[in-house]
Amino acid sequence: MIRKLIKRNLLQLLLFLLAIGGCSTGKQVATKGNKSLTETIEQRFKHASTQYKLLMEELPEDKLPKTYVKANNFLETSGSDWWTSGFYPGTLWALFEETNDSVLLKEARRTLKLLAKQQTNDKLADLGAIMYNSFGTAMKIDPQVSYQKTLVASAKTLMKRYNAKVKAIRSWDTRQNDKEFVVVIDHLMNLELLFWATHATGDSAYYKAACNEAETIWKNHIRPDYSTCQIVTFDTKTGKVKHKRNAQGYNDESCWARGQAWALYGFTVLYRETSNPTYLNYAEHIAEYILNEPNLPKDKVPYWDFNAPDIPNTYRDASAAAIMSAAFLELSGYSTNNGKTYFKAGEAMLETLASPEYTALLGANGGFILMHGAGYIPVMAEVDVPLPYADYYYIQALKRYKMLTMNSSNLNASFRYP
């Protein structure tokens, strides 16, 4: 206990020294882009790293961070089987790559050990996102045979949930699995693991399953105006649609902002992995819906649902903005006609997130980086709080912005497998 207090006091001293040193005099690393971002981008990585060092000091050894409740100074955690468990390790790896900080590396490796046991958990529908965001990120930075074996095993396990009739991976188990098959738009984020698995093993079954799920989601979750529905339930035996609904949106006809973000990111990944222009077309349609939505604020951080009736007096969602920013920045490198528009959108979102309005002060926010995430508003769960996936995609967006503004000739190269 005394040792922990000493460490905490040393961290607080470091935070104080960083604060009085000022965060407004960062090193310029870019030749184009928004000056307020490019001139301080390295300082933002340092800020994020310092926050995560504070967060790791408060984290129980067998848990992963879920959120922080400021009102009672409570760090809420989860086990390795919770859907957000891969984001914290993934963020640590990304920050280590930028800072070369051995403390972050040690923690990143430690948390992978917590997740490894999930590689055979066929009840875990989020397995692709959990394992790829963590082990997949690690493979890009510090490739290890053990990481590769874990990822391959995870992909095999995830495929056990695939249904050839529905042409998708089962998102949620129900009491009537034999009659109903639930697919949620969130689980587009599983598909990167399947594409990786085909690359690693040469087995095209993973690739085909990923593309099949994408088509199932496009046909059933994407509306004619290119807004999204979160949940579609199919008949398990026939593959026909039984009903559609939004659990985390305002109502079944509204457009939940994070669902739209998942769709933008997911179809951008699909184009990256397949070079199929159809997926680029899908991503661009989804992007245009976001940018033309009348209720998108000028600062580009969306309200939790684009159709919430109490706009503008309702919650923003930093997590949706972070996901969108990362996706827009990647998409800008693929789109011939709209690249500049998408870059500016991703940049605007990132600039807002990097501002004091959304980025926590050093030492605050329980160690998380971003504030004002919106988890599950309809049931008032995780409301206006930090979220690990918001941090993950924020750091990813920062990294992509840095590459783009340094005149990287091929952003796509940053996604290639080791």
WOMO-V626410 format. One record per residue. N is the residue number from 1. PHI is phi in degrees with one decimal (NA if undefined). BURIAL is I if it has 16 or more other ideal C-beta (glycine too) atoms within 10 Angstrom, else O. D_CENTER is the distance of its C-alpha to the mean C-alpha in Angstrom with 2 decimals. Layout:
BEGIN
n->(N,N)
phi->(PHI,PHI)
burial->(BURIAL,BURIAL)
d_center->(D_CENTER,D_CENTER)
END
This chain:
BEGIN
n->(1,2,3,4,5,6,7,8,9,10,11,12,13,14,15,16,17,18,19,20,21,22,23,24,25,26,27,28,29,30,31,32,33,34,35,36,37,38,39,40,41,42,43,44,45,46,47,48,49,50,51,52,53,54,55,56,57,58,59,60,61,62,63,64,65,66,67,68,69,70,71,72,73,74,75,76,77,78,79,80,81,82,83,84,85,86,87,88,89,90,91,92,93,94,95,96,97,98,99,100,101,102,103,104,105,106,107,108,109,110,111,112,113,114,115,116,117,118,119,120,121,122,123,124,125,126,127,128,129,130,131,132,133,134,135,136,137,138,139,140,141,142,143,144,145,146,147,148,149,150,151,152,153,154,155,156,157,158,159,160,161,162,163,164,165,166,167,168,169,170,171,172,173,174,175,176,177,178,179,180,181,182,183,184,185,186,187,188,189,190,191,192,193,194,195,196,197,198,199,200,201,202,203,204,205,206,207,208,209,210,211,212,213,214,215,216,217,218,219,220,221,222,223,224,225,226,227,228,229,230,231,232,233,234,235,236,237,238,239,240,241,242,243,244,245,246,247,248,249,250,251,252,253,254,255,256,257,258,259,260,261,262,263,264,265,266,267,268,269,270,271,272,273,274,275,276,277,278,279,280,281,282,283,284,285,286,287,288,289,290,291,292,293,294,295,296,297,298,299,300,301,302,303,304,305,306,307,308,309,310,311,312,313,314,315,316,317,318,319,320,321,322,323,324,325,326,327,328,329,330,331,332,333,334,335,336,337,338,339,340,341,342,343,344,345,346,347,348,349,350,351,352,353,354,355,356,357,358,359,360,361,362,363,364,365,366,367,368,369,370,371,372,373,374,375,376,377,378,379,380,381,382,383,384,385,386,387,388,389,390,391,392,393,394,395,396,397,398,399,400,401,402,403,404,405,406,407,408,409,410,411,412,413,414,415,416,417,418)
phi->(NA,-63.3,-61.4,-66.9,-64.9,-62.5,-60.0,-64.0,-63.9,-65.1,-64.1,-63.5,-63.7,-61.2,-60.6,-63.3,-64.7,-65.5,-66.3,-73.6,-74.1,85.9,-105.3,-102.4,-122.6,-73.0,-77.3,-76.1,-121.8,-129.3,-111.3,-149.7,103.2,-70.2,-60.9,-64.4,-87.4,-67.5,-76.5,-121.8,-64.9,-67.2,-67.1,-68.1,-65.4,-65.4,-58.7,-62.1,-64.3,-64.3,-59.6,-70.6,-67.2,-67.5,-61.1,-66.4,-68.8,-94.2,-87.8,-59.4,-61.3,-104.2,-126.3,-126.2,-71.8,-114.9,-167.9,-135.4,-105.2,-64.3,-55.9,-121.6,51.0,-117.2,-90.4,-87.6,-122.7,-141.1,-83.2,-74.6,-95.9,-82.1,-63.8,-93.9,-65.9,-84.0,-73.8,-62.8,-58.5,-62.5,-66.7,-59.1,-62.3,-64.5,-69.8,-60.7,-60.5,-83.5,-110.4,57.1,-87.3,-66.0,-64.3,-66.3,-62.9,-61.6,-68.8,-61.6,-65.6,-61.6,-72.3,-62.1,-63.8,-68.0,-84.2,-54.8,-65.9,-78.1,-61.6,-111.9,-86.0,-81.6,-92.3,-99.1,-70.1,-90.5,-57.0,-61.2,-66.7,-59.3,-81.6,-74.9,-64.2,-99.3,-66.7,-64.6,-64.9,-61.5,-62.7,-72.5,-102.8,-143.3,-57.1,-136.2,-59.8,-63.8,-65.7,-62.8,-62.0,-64.2,-68.0,-63.2,-61.7,-64.8,-64.1,-61.3,-66.6,-61.0,-65.5,-65.2,-93.8,-81.1,-120.2,-69.3,-73.9,-77.3,62.3,-162.6,-92.4,-64.6,-81.1,-130.7,-81.5,-130.0,-72.2,-124.4,-57.1,-73.7,-114.2,-129.6,-131.9,-95.7,-127.9,-111.4,-65.0,-53.5,-83.7,-57.3,-74.8,-78.1,-72.8,-58.8,-62.3,-67.6,-62.6,-60.3,-63.9,-64.7,-60.9,-75.9,-108.9,81.7,-87.3,-74.6,-60.1,-65.0,-60.1,-63.9,-64.0,-63.2,-67.1,-61.9,-63.6,-58.8,-68.5,-61.6,-68.2,-59.9,-72.2,-118.7,-101.4,-96.9,-82.6,-57.0,-89.8,75.4,-80.4,-123.9,-109.0,-73.7,-126.8,-125.5,-105.7,-107.8,-76.3,-59.8,-86.2,-101.9,80.5,-82.4,-70.5,-99.7,-164.8,-128.0,-161.5,-114.1,-84.1,-99.3,-91.4,-65.8,-151.8,-69.4,-103.6,-83.5,-115.5,-70.2,-62.3,-70.5,-62.6,-65.2,-65.8,-58.1,-65.7,-60.3,-65.6,-61.9,-75.8,-67.0,-61.3,-61.0,-67.3,-55.9,-82.7,-115.3,59.9,-83.3,-61.1,-60.8,-70.8,-63.7,-61.2,-59.7,-61.3,-67.3,-62.4,-64.6,-62.3,-64.6,-59.9,-61.6,-72.3,-97.4,-67.0,-58.8,-90.7,-77.1,-62.4,-61.3,-81.9,73.6,-92.7,-72.8,-68.8,-58.8,-139.1,-63.3,-114.9,-58.6,-70.1,-100.3,-59.1,-93.7,-95.2,-145.7,-79.9,-88.0,-129.4,-62.5,-67.0,-62.7,-64.9,-64.8,-63.1,-61.9,-60.7,-60.4,-69.6,-60.5,-65.4,-68.3,-61.3,-60.7,-81.2,-105.4,-84.4,-73.2,-91.0,-121.0,-55.6,-64.6,-63.2,-68.5,-61.5,-64.3,-66.1,-63.2,-64.2,-63.2,-62.6,-65.3,-62.6,-64.9,-63.1,-81.1,-84.1,-59.8,-68.4,-121.9,-89.6,-68.5,-65.2,-55.8,89.2,-101.3,66.0,67.8,98.3,-69.0,-88.5,-97.7,-106.3,65.4,-89.1,-125.0,-78.1,-140.8,-62.3,-56.7,-109.1,54.7,-110.1,53.5,-100.5,54.9,-135.2,-73.4,-138.6,-62.7,-75.3,-62.9,-62.3,-58.8,-76.6,-63.9,-64.7,-62.3,-63.8,-58.7,-64.3,-66.5,-63.1,-60.1,-63.8,-66.2,-81.5,-92.7,62.3,-60.2,-75.5,-150.7,-60.1,-57.2,-62.6,-70.5,-100.6,-67.3,-78.9,-68.2)
burial->(O,O,O,O,O,O,O,O,O,O,I,O,O,O,I,O,O,I,O,O,O,O,I,O,O,I,O,O,O,I,O,O,I,I,O,O,I,I,I,I,I,I,I,I,I,I,I,I,I,I,I,I,I,I,I,I,O,O,I,O,O,O,I,I,I,I,I,I,O,O,O,O,O,O,I,O,I,I,O,I,I,I,I,I,I,I,I,I,I,I,I,I,I,I,I,I,I,I,I,O,I,O,O,I,I,O,I,I,I,O,I,I,O,I,I,I,O,I,I,O,I,O,O,I,I,I,I,I,I,I,I,I,I,I,I,I,I,I,I,O,O,O,O,O,O,O,I,I,O,I,I,I,I,I,I,I,I,I,I,O,I,I,I,O,O,I,I,I,I,I,I,O,O,O,O,O,O,O,O,I,I,I,I,I,I,I,I,I,I,I,I,I,I,I,I,I,I,I,O,I,O,O,O,O,O,I,I,O,I,I,I,I,I,I,O,I,I,I,O,I,I,I,O,O,O,I,I,I,I,I,I,I,I,I,O,I,O,O,O,O,O,O,O,O,O,I,O,I,I,I,O,O,O,I,I,I,I,I,I,I,I,I,I,I,I,I,I,I,I,I,I,I,I,I,O,O,O,O,I,I,O,I,I,I,I,I,I,O,I,I,I,O,I,O,O,I,O,O,I,I,I,I,I,I,I,I,I,I,O,O,I,O,O,O,I,I,I,I,I,I,I,I,I,I,I,I,I,I,I,I,I,I,I,I,I,O,O,I,O,O,I,I,I,I,I,I,I,I,I,I,I,I,I,I,O,O,O,I,I,I,O,I,I,I,I,I,I,I,I,I,I,I,I,I,I,O,I,O,O,O,O,I,O,I,I,I,I,I,I,I,I,I,I,I,I,I,I,I,I,I,I,I,I,I,I,O,O,O,O,O,I,O,O,O,O,O,O,O)
d_center->(34.31,36.24,34.25,30.98,32.56,33.73,30.29,28.91,31.81,31.24,27.62,28.86,31.46,28.93,26.92,30.23,31.23,28.01,28.45,32.09,31.33,29.22,25.79,27.26,28.85,26.11,26.92,26.69,24.81,24.74,27.39,25.75,23.15,23.17,25.47,23.96,20.68,22.30,25.00,22.87,19.75,21.03,21.86,18.35,17.23,20.26,19.50,16.04,17.82,20.57,18.42,16.85,20.42,21.46,18.76,19.78,23.37,22.85,20.93,23.21,23.54,22.52,19.53,15.90,14.72,13.63,14.80,17.90,20.76,22.76,25.81,26.78,24.94,23.19,20.23,18.95,17.89,17.23,18.47,16.78,16.86,14.57,11.37,9.28,11.58,9.83,7.34,10.58,12.31,9.72,9.89,13.60,14.09,12.60,14.82,17.67,17.64,18.17,20.63,22.31,22.58,24.01,23.12,19.38,20.22,22.33,19.77,17.12,19.83,20.94,17.72,17.54,20.94,19.74,17.32,19.86,21.86,19.24,19.84,22.70,21.37,21.88,21.32,17.61,15.99,12.39,13.91,12.33,8.69,10.33,12.68,11.15,8.26,11.35,14.49,13.28,12.22,15.55,17.44,16.70,18.02,20.63,21.47,23.34,25.18,24.07,20.36,21.26,23.33,20.64,18.24,21.17,22.18,18.77,18.88,22.46,21.63,18.94,21.56,23.90,22.04,22.63,25.39,27.43,28.93,25.77,24.07,20.79,19.28,20.20,17.34,19.54,22.97,25.75,29.41,30.33,28.25,31.36,31.41,27.90,24.70,21.49,18.58,15.53,13.41,10.19,11.37,11.16,8.16,11.14,13.00,12.04,13.88,16.80,17.21,17.20,19.77,22.07,22.02,22.84,25.43,26.81,26.50,25.63,25.15,21.44,21.13,23.29,21.44,18.12,20.09,21.99,19.06,17.78,21.32,21.62,18.63,19.92,23.38,22.66,19.51,19.96,22.93,25.69,24.41,20.89,19.36,17.59,18.69,16.35,18.79,21.63,24.16,26.35,29.67,29.14,32.41,32.64,29.06,30.05,27.99,29.22,27.22,24.11,22.52,19.76,19.20,16.69,18.20,21.55,23.58,23.65,24.33,21.86,18.57,15.70,13.46,10.03,11.65,12.69,9.33,8.27,11.72,11.62,8.77,10.40,13.86,13.27,12.35,15.42,17.60,16.64,17.57,20.62,22.02,23.04,23.73,23.29,19.51,19.66,21.84,19.49,16.59,19.18,20.49,17.20,16.79,20.38,19.98,17.45,19.66,22.83,21.89,24.66,22.67,19.99,21.11,22.55,20.00,17.27,15.22,15.63,17.38,15.69,17.70,19.39,22.56,22.82,26.58,26.62,24.80,25.09,25.81,22.64,19.21,16.59,12.86,11.18,7.70,8.69,10.16,7.50,5.49,9.19,10.38,8.57,9.73,13.07,13.79,13.50,15.38,17.98,19.12,19.87,21.53,25.23,26.11,23.17,21.56,22.85,21.78,18.15,18.27,19.88,17.39,14.41,16.80,17.92,14.60,13.94,17.53,17.35,14.39,16.39,19.48,21.14,20.31,16.66,16.71,18.64,22.00,22.50,23.22,21.96,19.08,19.53,18.02,14.55,13.86,12.97,15.11,15.33,12.41,13.60,12.98,15.87,18.43,21.10,21.88,21.18,18.77,16.38,17.77,17.35,15.83,13.24,10.11,8.43,4.78,6.42,7.97,5.63,4.52,8.13,9.63,8.37,9.87,12.84,13.49,13.57,15.74,17.94,18.55,19.36,21.65,23.39,24.61,22.84,24.70,22.04,18.35,17.99,19.66,16.74,14.98,18.19,18.71,20.98)
END
